Amino acid sequence: MPHFQYTGPNGQPARFAIVRRLTSIGASSECHLVLTGSEVAPTHCTLIHEPGRYKLESAQRSTPFYVRGKKTRSHEVKHGDVVVVGGHELVFSAVDATAEPEAPQGAAKDPKVPLEAMRQLQQFSALLARPADLEALLDELIDQVVAMTRASKGFLVLAMGESEALAAPEANGSGPGADGGELKGRGYEIRVARNLERQPVDDPAELLSDNIIREVITSRKAQIISDAYADERFRSSLSVMNLKLCSVMCVPLLVRGELLGLIYVGNDNVRDLFRAEQLELLTIFGAQAALFIKNAQLVGALRTESAALAERLEHVKFGEIIGSCPQMVEVYNRVEKVASTDITVLVNGETGTGKELIAREIHNRSPRGKGPFITVNCGAIPENLIESELFGHVKGAFTGAVANQIGKFQAADGGTIFLDEIGELPLQLQVKLLRVLQEKQIQRVGEAKTTAIDARVVAATNRDLLEEVKGGRFREDLYFRLNVIGILLPPLRERGDDVLLIARYLISRYAKEYGRDVDPAKALSPSGINAMMRFGWPGNIRQLENHIKKALVLADGPQLTAADLDLELPDGKAATDDDAVLPLAEARDRWQREYINRVLALNGGNRTKTARDLGVDPRTIFRHLEKEASDAREGGG
């Protein structure tokens, strides 16, 4: 059983067994593990047991702990880890400490036997810590067990679900597990069968006693049989009589109450071969093997889940764009329709929504896809240089023009030119751009003649160009020339679960670059997911990317929390795992309130239009506003 070893209040070594899913540690008498001292907070930290791992988390930011001399607030504890909490050293053990076994009555104790067994266990543990072939490791386990117990043969029997979870991709059913119809009928199969010469055993199912295996599976307790043929429990068993079994030991492989299978060793020639201390040592090997098998199963499941995530990601990708919300599906449909034409397109959306990616998809899916794709940021070029940048110049046209230079339009000939932030273009250049769009010709600065060009134009802006037209800052005729087909990109805050899809893609993209070994499918903690879904994302995908990069660099634990992502919720509070899961009714009410407020803002506070857009009675909106005002008064009072 996993436990902490530490020094108790009386100065004597103490042992605390970990039996709960969540164990609290602190100075309060209400904590499960109570530690004394002024440096220990009432509730200092909690140990969370999840399948296959134990994770230690600080109860609050002001109560860190130390692992290997490093201060941290989140750590996945491993066997042998020393955790320092307020001056107390807690040594984590994943398995039970085993006392030195007793020799049978009348027999002399041989100190070399447990010592050699422990050495073998240490060697096997070292093997598990290194990357290696799974089949070879399982063979090595049984070889070590056979040698330690002086058995003539040993078997690893696994529940069929566990065996399948550990199956190598190239397995074809020709190994030991292909035999044993009766065993399979009970949901188990032989995974490894080895003899004393470290060779596979032929016809392994014929050498096992179904009755002994059934006894261990039913009782979930280790069994030692000195003479199975004479044992009252098995005397009438056909398998025992046919096999004329002598010495048998069988131990269950248990992980937190789950029976994964069993280890079975036997000798058909020597009675009373096995003693209690050997059964105890075999049980230790079994505990180690069970943890390894379970971890291998979990890793296999994670790989399968990651592969499934990658496959799902492909289904929600549109070229380099990720998203599957209805608004983005509508964008994809529009891109597909306009891509095959040469029609001018205006992409509108907030900063960071991916306007250039949309322009690239239009280009890549068009007949011009093999031609050049030229990007111009109209807001990043000084006003006195933008004409030359767009249309080119001849030598001597102005100070510094020491050679002829083609412009971006000529560079895009046969392809697509993307005019980003078109709303920043000066008025005098808007006139010239309009002429280029109309006549398909450009005139370089300082040159009298014109040059024909063949470039498709895709423009983008984060401004409301109609408002710019009304304000006299953008030409109306140019607006209508550019906006032949308009594509509106929704902000990230309106794209629902897309934020998680994009976040997981970014995690998989940057994790290796920043030296983090994380699984994208499991990398976000509940608080991280909660904060990401509720955050407003004013900078959209570009901002999300920055937060993901920051979290991958700074996070201490295997998951990215809201604190790692540095996200603050709309109410100004930092998200924690405590508020990650809400009752369904509360979550529905919270979402409804936020959504109504969002639509009200889009409609400039017009309650009648908001009610019409939402398909509800106007009184619903009035009641909503009254409740918001009441909550605001209560909050302020």
N, C-alpha and C positions, 0 to 999 in steps of 0.2 A: 504494500500500500504506500503511495507517495506520502512523504512527511517532511517536516522541517526539524533539524537538530539545532539546539541552541542551549545557552546557559540559563537555567531557571533562576527564580528569585532567591533561592537558597544557595546559589553558586554551584549547584550540581548540574551535570548534563541532563537536558530534558528533550523530549521528543513529542512533536505535535503532528498527529495524523490528519491528513487532508482528505475529508470525506464529503465535503459540500461542493456544490457548483460554484458558490461564491463564499470566500472566507475573508472576514474582516480582521485587520491587524491594527492594534492601537492601544492606547493607555486606558480607554474606557472599559469598565467591567462588562459592558454589553458587547464588546468585540469577542470574536471566537478565539483569537490568539492575543492574550493580554501581555503587553510589554510595559515595563516601568521606566521612569526617567523623564526629566524635564524636556528632553529633545523629542520625545514621542508624542504626537498629537493624539487627541481622543480617538479619532479614526484616522490613522496615518495612511494606510493603503489597503487595497483589496486584491486578493488572488482569485482570478476568474478561471474556472476550468472549462475549456472548450474541447471538442473531440480532437484528441491527438496532441493537445498542448495545454500549458498553464501560463497565464499572462498576469503579471503583477502591475497594477495601476495605482498611481498616487490618488488619494481621495480628493486633493485639491492642489493647486499650483504651488502652495507654500509648504507642501509636505513631500519633498523628493526623497529618494533613497539612493543607495550606491551599489553598483555592481562592477566588480573589477576596478574599483577606485574611481569610477565615472559616475557623476551625478546624473540621474535620469528620473523620469516620471512614468515611464512605460517600458516594460522589459518582458520578453518571453523567457521564462526561466527553464533551464535545462538541468539535467542530472548533474550534481556536483557544484552548481552555482552557489556562490556565497553572496548573500544579500545583506547589506548593512542598513538597519532601520533604527535611527536615533541612537546609534552606538551599540546596538545589539546585532550580533552576527547570526544570520539564519542560513544554515546549510541545507539546500534542497536535495532531496533524494527521491528518485522516481520509482524506486523499488524498496521492499522491506530490507532492513538490515538483518542478516542471518547469523545467529550465534553459532559457535563451533559445534558441529554435530557430535552426538554421544555415540560411543561404540556399544555394540550389543553386550548384554550381561555376560561376563566370563571371557570377553574378548579384549585383547590389548588394543588401545587406541593408537592408530598410526597417523602421526601428525603430517606425514607426507601426502596422504590422500586428499584432505581438504585443501592443502597448499597447492598441490598440482591442479586440482579442480578450479581453484580461484585463478591460477595462472592461465588455464585454458579459457576461462570465462573472460579474463582480461584480454587475451589474444582475440577472441571472437568479437568482443566489444570494439577493439581497435579496427577489426575488419569492417564492422558495420559503419564505422565513422568515415571510411574511405569510399569513394565512388567505385563500384564494382558491378559485375554481372549478378543479377538477382538470383538466377539459378545456381551459380557457383556458391553464393553465400548460403543458400538454403542447404546445399549439399555439405558445405563445410560445417554447418550447425550440426547436422546429424552425424557426420564423421567424428566431430569432437565429442558428442554425446556417447557414441558407441565406444570410443576409446576410453572415455572417463569411467564408464560403467562396466567395462569388460564384457559387454553384450556381444552376441554374434551378429546381430542385425538391428537396424533402427529405422523407424518410419516417421515421416511427418504427414499427418492427416489433417486436411483443412476442410472447413465448410465450403460447399461448392461456390457460394457467392464470393467468399474471400479468395478462393483459388482462382476464380475468373478475374477478380480484380487485380490479382498479381500476375496473371498470365502474360507471357511475352508475346509481342505481336506476331512472331513467326511460329508460335506453338501450333502443332498440327494434331495433337491428341495422341501422339505415339509414345509419350512418357508414361510414368507410373500411374498417373491419374486416369489413363485410358482404361484401366482394369477395375474390377471390383463392382459388379452390378449390384450386389446386395448393399454394399456400403453406400453407393450412389443413391440407392433407394431411400436411404435415411438422410440424404442431403449432404453426404461427406464423400471425399475421394482422397486417394493416396497421392500426395504431391511429390514426396521424395522417399526412396527406399534404397538403403545402403547397407553393406556388410562390413565386417571387420577389416577387410582388405581395401576399403575405400572404393568399392566398385558397386554399380547398380545391382539390385537384386532382381532376379528373374521371377516372373509371376508373383509379385508382392502380395496381391490380394489373397493368394492361397496360404500365406504364412501368418495371417492376422486372425485373432479371435474376435468375431463379431460380438460375442457376449461380453468380453472384457471391455471392448470399446463402448458398448452400449451402457455398461455400468458407469464408466467415467463420464460419458456424455450426460447421463441421467443425474448422477450425484454431483457432477462438477468438482469432484475431489480426486486428488492423486491416489493411485492404487499401486500397491506392491504385492505381487503374488509369488510366494516362494516355490510352490509346487502346484501349478494350476490344475494338473491332472488329479491331484488328491484334494483340492480345495472344495469344500462343501458347496460353495456358491456356484461353481462351474462344472462340478462332476458330471452333471447330466447334459452338458453342452456338447453338441455334435462337433462343433469346430474345435473345442478343446480336446475331445477324444481323438478326433482325426489327426490333429497336429501333435498329440502327446506332449503338450507344452510343459515346460518346467518353470524357469524363472521369467517373470514378466514385470515391467514397470510401465506405467502409463500416467502421464500428467496432462491436465487440461491447459490450453492456452487461453487465458482469460485477460481481458482488458476492460476494467471498470464494469464487470459483470457480464460482458459480452463474450460468448464462447466462440473463438475463431477456429479452433480445431484441437489437436492433441499431438504429443510426442509419445511414441510407443517403442520400447526397446525390449528385446527378448533373447533368451538363450535356451535352446531345446535340449541341451546336453547336461547342464549343471543345475542341480536344485540348490535352493538357499543361496543363490549367487548375490542377490541384491539385499542391502541392509538399509536401515532407516536414514542414515546419513547420506547415502547415495540418492535416495528418493528426494531428500531435502535439496541436495545440490542440483538434481535434475529439475526440480521445481524452480530453482533460481534461473537455470538456463531457459526453462519454459517461459518465465516472466520476461526475460530479456528478449527472447524470440518473439513473444506475443507483441511486445511494444514495437519491435522492428517490423513485423508483418503488418501491424495496424498502420504504422507510419507509412510503409510502402504502399498500402492500400489507399491511404489519404492522398499521398503524392500522385498516385495513379488517377484518383478521382479529380484532383486539381488539374492535372494535365488534360484529362478529358474535358473538364469544364472550361479550361482555357482554350482548347481547340474548338469547343462549341461556341465560346464567346467570339473567337476569331471568325468562325463561320457566320455567326449572327451579324458580326460587324460588316462582313462582306455584303450581307443582304440589306444593310441600312446605309451602304455607301453609294454615292453617285459620283463616280470618278474619285477625286480627292476630297469630296464633301461628305460629311457624316451627319445623318439625321433621318428620322422617319416620322416626324410629327406631320399632321395634315398640311400645315402651311408650307413645309419644305417639300412635301410630295407635289403640291401645286406648283412650286418653283421648278422642280425637276421636269414636270410635264411641259411647262412653258419653255424651258431651255431646250428640250427635245424638239419642240415644234419650230422654234426660231433658228436653231443651229444650222439647218440645211439651207437656209436662205442667206442673202447678203444684207438683210434689212438691218437698220441701225437700232441699237438696243440701249436703253437707259436703265441701269441698275441702281435702285435706291435702297438705302439702309443705314443704320447707325454705324459709327466707327467700330471696327472689329468684328463685323458680322460675316465677313468673307466675300466681299464684293469682287475682289480680284479672282478668287477661286471660281466664282460663277462665270466671269468673263473668260477664264481659261477653258472651262468646260464648253462654253459656246464655241470657242475657237477649235478645241480638240475634236468636237463632234461635227464640225462643219467640213465641207470640201476643202477648206483652206488649212486643215489640221496639220499638214506637213510643211506649211509655210511659216514665216516668222510670227512670233507673238511679241509685240513691243508695248511696254508699259511706260506711261508718262504720268507723273504725279504733278498735276497742274498747280497744286498749292505749295510745292517744295522748290520751285524754280523761281529765281528772282525775276521780277516783271520785265527788266530790261534785257533779259536773256531768253525769255520763253518763246518769242517768235523765231529766233534762230534755232532753238532746240526743236521746235515743231517742224519748221519748214526748211532749215538749213541756211547757209550763207556762202557767199563767194569771197575769195581773197580780197582784202582791202575794204570790205563793206563797212567795217567799223574798226576802231582801235582794238588791236588784239586779234583781228581776223587774218592770220598769217597764211591760211590755206583754205581751199574750198572745203566745205563741210556739208554732207547731206543731213537732212533732218529726220526726225522720227517717222514722219509719214512715208518718206522714201524708203527708210529702212524696213517699214512694214509692208512694202509692196508685195502683193501676192499672198499676204497673210492678214493679220488683225492688229489694229492699234487700240490699246485700252487707255482711255483718258480718265484717269482717276481724279476725284475731287474737281470735277468740271465746274462746279459752282464757284471755284476760286479764280477762274480765268478772267483776266481784266477785260473790260468792255471793248476796248479797241481791238483786242485779239479775237473777241467773239465774232466780230464782223468778218475777219479774215477766215476764221474757222467755218463760218456759215458758207462763205464763197467756195471753200474747198469741198464741203459736203455737197454743194449744188453742182459744181462744175467738174469734180473729180480731178482737179489740177492744183498744183502748188507753185508758189513763186518764192524762190530763195531770196533772202535779204541781200540787197545790192545787185540783183539780177533783174533784167527787163523781161526776159522770156518766161513762159510757164512750162511746167513739166507735168505730164499726165501721170497719175498714180492710181493703183488698184489696191486699196486697203479697206477692209471692213472696219467700221467704227463701233466700238462698245464703250460707252461712257458710264461713269458712276459718280454718285454724290451722297453725302449724308445730310444735305440741306433740302428744305422744301423749295424746289425751284419755282413753283407757282407763286409762293410768297416773295421769292427773290425778284420775279418778274413784276409783281405788284409794287415792290419797293424800288423799281428802276435799276436793280443791280444785275439783272440778267435779261438778255434779249428774248422777247416772246417768240420771234420767228426761229431763233436758234433752238429754243426749248422744244418747239413742236417738230423741228427737224431731227433733234436727237431722240425725242420720246415717241418714236414711231411704235415701238413695243416697249412697255415698261415692265420691269421685274422688281417687286418689292420683297426685300429680305426681312423676315421677322427678327426682332431682337432675341437674344438667348433666353431672357426671362419669360418669354411667351412660348418657348419650345418644349415645355414639359420635361419628359424623361430624356430628351436629347442631350441635356447637360451632362447626364451620367454616361451616356454613350461616348460623348466627346472626351470627357474626363478620363475614362478608361483607355481610350485610344491614345491620349496624350501620355498617360502613365506608361503604357507599353512602349511608346516611342522614346521616352526620355529616361526610363529606369536604368537601362544598361549604360547610357551615356553618363549618368551620374553615379554609377556603381551601386545601384540598389537592386537586390534580388527580391522582387515582389511579384505577386500574381495579380494582374490587372483586375481579374474577376473578384478578388477578395481584398484589394488594396485599400478600399475606402471603408472607414469605420462607420457605424450608425450615425455618430455625430457629424462626421464629414459629409455623409449623404444628405442628412437633414439640413445642414447649413448650405450646401450647394443648391438644393432645391428651393430654399427660401431666400437666398441672396438675390439682389436685384441685377447684378452684372452690368453696371453702366458701361464697362469697357468691352462687354460681350466676349467672344471667343478668345480674343487677344489677351484680355484680362484673365480669363480662366487658365490659359496656357501659362501665364506668369505665376499664378498661384500654385499650379501643379508643380512647376519647376522648383519653386521655393520650398514646397512641402517635401519633395523628394530629397532635397539637399539637407533640410533641417530636422526632419522627423527622426525620433529615436526608436520608435516601435515599428513592427512590421506593417501596421496600417496607418493611413493618413487620417488624422482626426481634424475636427474643425479648428482646433488650436494650431495644428501644423499648417493648415491651409490659410490661416490668418483671416478668417471670414467673420464678419459681424452681422448679426441678424437685423431685420428691419426695426426691431424694438431697441436696438443698441446693445443687446446682450450677446455674449459669446455663446455659441452652441456647444452643448456637452452631450455625452451619451445619455444623460438622464432625461433629456427632452427629445431624444431621437425617435421614440415611439409614443404616439398619442392615442387615446381612445378614438375609435373611428368617428364618432359624432363630433368630438372636439376638432379633429383634423378636418372634417368636412366643413364645419362652421368657419374655421380659420381660413381655409382656402376660399370659401365663398365670399367672406368679407374682403380678403385681399383682391379677389378678382373683380368684385363690384367696384372697389376703389380704383382699380386699374382702368376699367372701362369708363368710369366717371371722369378720370383724368384725361383719357383720350378724347372724350366729348366735351372737354372744357367745363365740367361741372353741370352740364345740361342733364337734369334728372329725367325729363320726358324722353329725350333721345336715348339715354342709357337704358331706360325701361323697355323702349321699343327694340333696341339692339339685343337685349337679353331675353326678350320674349316674356316679360313678367308685367304684372300690374304696377303702375307708377307708385301705388301705395307701398309696395315692397321696398322701393328705393327710399321713400320718405322714412319708413320705419328703420331702415338700415342707417340712414344719416342721423336719426334721433339717437339710436343706440351708440353710434360712434361719438356723438357729442356728449352723451351721458358718461361713456367710458372715459372720455378726455377730462371731463369735470372731476370724476372720481380720482383719476390718476393725478390731477393737479392738486386736489384737495388733500 
